[in-house]
Amino acid sequence: MYLTQEVKAELFKKHGGSETNTGSTEGQIALFTYRINHLTEHLKRNHKDFNTERSLVRLVGKRRSLLDYLKKKDIEKYRELIKELNIRK
């Protein structure tokens, strides 16, 4: 499994503030980014996997809506997170 408990805990600790703060916007965006990167690598090897491609598009949409929410809520955190996760807009 590519996403273990330790990886999740580390992501939320780094971006969400603590390991138990799994509902924070920053933590969710970081988790989605990690999953998007994994699925992108998978699709580079398996270009005919259309179910994974659909899942990837849905994840990108979810991340986009969370980023829009964060942008409205706190622009400084938004800019910091974009830079930290290397997400270009």
C-alpha positions as CSV (number, residue, x, y, z in Angstrom):
1,M,0.0,0.0,0.0
2,Y,1.4,3.3,-1.0
3,L,-0.4,5.4,1.7
4,T,0.5,4.0,5.2
5,Q,-0.6,5.3,8.5
6,E,2.8,6.7,9.1
7,V,2.8,8.7,5.9
8,K,-0.7,10.0,6.6
9,A,0.3,11.0,10.2
10,E,3.4,12.8,8.9
11,L,1.5,14.7,6.2
12,F,-1.1,15.9,8.8
13,K,1.6,16.7,11.3
14,K,3.5,18.8,8.8
15,H,0.5,20.6,7.2
16,G,-2.4,20.2,9.6
17,G,-0.7,21.1,12.8
18,S,-1.0,17.7,14.5
19,E,-1.5,14.1,13.6
20,T,-5.1,14.0,14.9
21,N,-6.1,17.2,13.0
22,T,-7.2,15.3,9.9
23,G,-10.0,17.7,9.0
24,S,-7.9,20.8,8.5
25,T,-8.0,22.3,5.0
26,E,-4.2,22.4,4.7
27,G,-3.9,18.7,5.7
28,Q,-6.6,17.6,3.3
29,I,-5.0,19.5,0.4
30,A,-1.6,17.9,1.3
31,L,-3.2,14.4,1.3
32,F,-4.9,15.0,-2.0
33,T,-1.6,16.3,-3.5
34,Y,0.2,13.2,-2.3
35,R,-2.5,10.9,-3.9
36,I,-2.6,13.0,-7.1
37,N,1.2,12.6,-7.5
38,H,0.9,8.8,-6.9
39,L,-2.0,8.4,-9.4
40,T,-0.1,10.5,-12.0
41,E,2.9,8.2,-11.8
42,H,0.6,5.2,-12.1
43,L,-1.0,6.6,-15.2
44,K,2.4,7.3,-16.8
45,R,2.9,3.5,-16.7
46,N,-0.7,2.4,-17.4
47,H,-2.1,4.9,-19.9
48,K,-5.2,2.9,-20.6
49,D,-6.4,2.7,-17.0
50,F,-9.5,5.0,-17.5
51,N,-11.0,4.3,-14.1
52,T,-7.8,5.7,-12.4
53,E,-7.9,8.6,-14.8
54,R,-11.4,9.4,-13.7
55,S,-10.4,9.2,-10.1
56,L,-7.5,11.5,-10.7
57,V,-9.8,14.1,-12.3
58,R,-12.2,13.9,-9.4
59,L,-9.3,14.3,-6.9
60,V,-8.0,17.4,-8.7
61,G,-11.5,18.9,-8.6
62,K,-11.8,18.3,-4.9
63,R,-8.4,19.8,-4.3
64,R,-9.2,22.8,-6.4
65,S,-12.4,23.5,-4.4
66,L,-10.5,23.2,-1.1
67,L,-7.8,25.6,-2.5
68,D,-10.5,28.1,-3.5
69,Y,-12.0,27.9,0.0
70,L,-8.6,28.4,1.6
71,K,-7.9,31.3,-0.7
72,K,-11.1,33.1,0.4
73,K,-10.5,32.2,4.0
74,D,-6.7,33.1,4.4
75,I,-4.7,34.2,1.4
76,E,-1.4,34.0,3.2
77,K,-1.8,30.3,4.2
78,Y,-2.9,29.6,0.6
79,R,0.2,31.2,-0.9
80,E,2.4,29.4,1.6
81,L,0.8,26.0,0.9
82,I,1.0,26.5,-2.9
83,K,4.7,27.2,-2.6
84,E,5.4,24.3,-0.1
85,L,3.5,21.7,-2.2
86,N,4.8,23.0,-5.5
87,I,1.3,23.4,-6.9
88,R,1.1,25.8,-9.8
89,K,-2.0,27.7,-10.7
